[in-house]
Amino acid sequence: MKKFLILDDDGVPIDAQADTLRRSCRVVAHTPQGLALPVHLTAFDIEAFSFEAFAANGVTCPPVVARSVRKRQAEFFHGRLMARSALEASGLPVVEIPTGASRQPVWPAGVVGSISHTHRFAAAVALPAGTCAGVGIDMEHVAGPDACAALSATAMNEQERRYLQSLESTLPLGILLTAVFSAKESLFKAAFGAVGRYFDFSAAQASILDPERGLIQLRLTETLCESFVEDQACDVGFGFIDPDTVLTYFAW
């Protein structure tokens, strides 16, 4: 099972469970194609979050987020804070990242990026556009029994369910289901700019899951656009921030 090395700003390894993670740190995630993605990461406590953090840190809060619950505000704030950190570290202009009509982050011209959050972690990656055409990252906490049933029913087809059940000797089914679900989310985020529309989980099917290599291969079941065609293999990387948190990543 691949576990990420988490580094502080000085390049010193730190523990994801430690309080030292409550500030920007980074994970270098190497895609199956060999591209190094500097993922900027932080942990946060929803109960400790204050709405005043937006003004105090110069982060714009959209009206729809301002009207939402604290959990949504904390996730949005820390995601945008990590986006700022990722832009700065890549030598890119540090600008606000507005939200598009489909609730996607709208990155400035010349930048490709992605943001993800759970109720405990927020992460972002930002790269010059020439580095790749698109990038997507996703974090998920490992699903419990009830969530596993929902993921199996809504995000997997029968062939995928049988395949993942055959791998239960390598990893628990909850981890397998969570990793594949997350991989599909990363693919969606990376491809959305080219596809230009929502597409369902059924558009991609897991054909390979290799925990040692940190690889999930998704094969497209339909043509989405010129860059993503039926039967195309999309290799998604995955690993663990901590034993209960999966990070997946895809760039093309």
N, C-alpha and C positions, 0 to 999 in steps of 0.2 A: 504494500500500500504506500503510495507516494506521498510524503509529507514535505511541505514547503519549508525552506529555510527563510525565516523572517529576519530582516535586518533593520537596525535603526539608522538614523541619518548619517552616522559615522561608519556604517557597514558592520556593526557588531551584532551578532545573532541575539535575538530575544525570544522569550516564551510568549506564545499567543494568549496564554491564560493569565499572564502577569499584568499588573497595573501599568507597566511601562509601555504597553500597547495603546494606551489612551492618548496617543499622539501619533502623528504621521510616521509610518514606517513603510517598508516596501518588501515585496516579494518579486523575485525575478522568475517569471514563468516562461519556460522555453517551449514554444509551440512545436508540434510534431514536424513542421517544416523547417525548424531551426531558428525562427525569429525570437529574439529575447523581448519579452513584454515586461516593462517595469510597472508592476501593479502597486499603487499606493493604497495603503490600508490603515484603518483605525478601528478601534473598538469604542463603543459608547454605551451609556446607561440611559435608557429612555426616561426613567423616573427622575434622574438628575438633570435632565435637559430643561433649559429655560428658553422661552421664545426670544428673550433679549439677546441671545447668542447671534442671531442674524445681524442685528445692527452693530453689535460689538465687534463682529468680524468682517463687516462689510459685505455680507452675503445677501443678495436680494431674495425676498420671500414672495413668490407669486400669490395673488389673492386667494386662489383655490387652496393653496397649502396653508395660508394663514387661517382659513376658515376650518381646516381639518383638525383632527385629533393630535395630541402631542406625539404619538408614535410616528405618524406621517411627517410631522414637522421635523422631528429628530432625524429620521432617515434621510429626508431631503437635504437638510442642512449638512449633515456629515458627508453625504454623497457629493454635494457641490464643493465642500471643503477639500475633499480628496481630489476632485477634478482640478481645483486650483493648484494643489500640490503637484499633480501630475503634469500640468501645463508648465509650471515653473521649472520643474526638474528636467523637462525635455527642451528647455530653452525657447518655449513658445510664448506668445503674448498671453498674459494672464487676464482673461476677460470673463464676464458672466456667461454662463451656459443656460440659455433659456430653454423652455419646454415647448416642443412642437405640438401640432394638433393631435397627434397620436400618443402624446405624453412622453415622446422620446426626447433625449437631450439633443439640442441643436448646437453642434460644434461649429466654430468659425471656419471660414474658408482656409484651406491649407492644413487642416487638422482632422485626424480621425481619432475617435475615442469611444469609451464606453464607461458606464457607471453601474454599480450594483450595490445592493445593501440587503442585509437581513435585519432582524430586530436587535442584533448585537454588533455587527460589523458593517462598515461601509468601505467601498473600494472604487478606484478609478484608474484608467490608463488613458494616456493621450500621446499621440505620435504625429510627427510630420506626415502629411498626406502621401508623400512619395514612398514612405516606408512600406505601406500596404494599402489596399483599396478599402478595406473595412476591418474592424476589430470588434469583438464582443466578449465580455466577461460576465460571469454569473456566479453568485454564491448562494448556497442553500444549506440550511441545517438539515441533518439527516432525518428523514420522515419517520414518524412513529407508526404504529399499526393502522390507525384510522386513515392517516394521510397516505400511507402506502396503498391502501385499497383505492383511494381516490386517484392517485397517480397512475396506478395500474389500469384503471378503467378509462381515464380521460386522456392520458398522454402516451399510452403504449397500445400496440395492436397485439393480436394473439400470438403472432410469430415472435415478437419481442418478449412477451411474457414468458413463453417457453424457453427462449434463449437465456434470459436472465435467471430463470429458475435453475437452469443447467449449470450456472456459475456459483450457486450458493455455497459450494465447498470452498470457494476462494474468498468471498465477502458476503456478509449478511444481505438478504434481499432488500432491506430498507436502504442500505448504502447504494446498491446497484440501481434501484429505481430512482433514487435521488440524483445520482450521478448522470444517468441518461436524461432525466427531465432537465437538469441544469445544462447539459450539453446542448439540448434542443433550444433552450433559452439563449445560450451564447451564439449559436448559429443564427437564430432569428435576429438578434441585435446586430451582428456583423453584416448580415445580408440585407437588412431592412432598407438601407439607403439605396441599394441597387434594385431591390424588388419593388419598393415603393408602396407596399400594402401589407396588411396582416396575412399570415398564412398559418395553417393549423399544425398541431403536433404531428398529424398524420403525413405531412409533407416530407418527413425524414424518419428513417427507421434505423435503429442501432443494429449494426452487423458485426462489430467487433468491440469488445471491452477488455482491455489488457491492463490490470491494476499495476503490474510491475513497470510497464512503460508509461503509465499515466496516459493512456490513449483510449478514446472512444471514437469509433468510426461510424458516422451517420451516412446512410445512403439515401439520396433523394428519391422519393416515389413519384414525383411529378416535376415538370419544368416550371420554375418560378420566374426566371428571366434569362437573358442570354448568358449571364455569368453563372447561373445555377440551373442545371438541366437534369432531366430525369436520369436516374441511375448514377449520377455523379457521387463520388465518395468525398466526404468532408471529414477530415481528421481533426478532432477536438481534443485538446489536452485537459487533463484533470489531476487534481491532487487535493490535499487536506490542509486547511489552515490550522485546525485542531481536530481531535478525533470525531467531533460532531459537526464539522463544517466543511463542505465540499466547495472548491473553486474550480470552475471550468473556463476555458478560454479558446477562442478561435479567431484566426486572422487569415485573410486571403488577398 
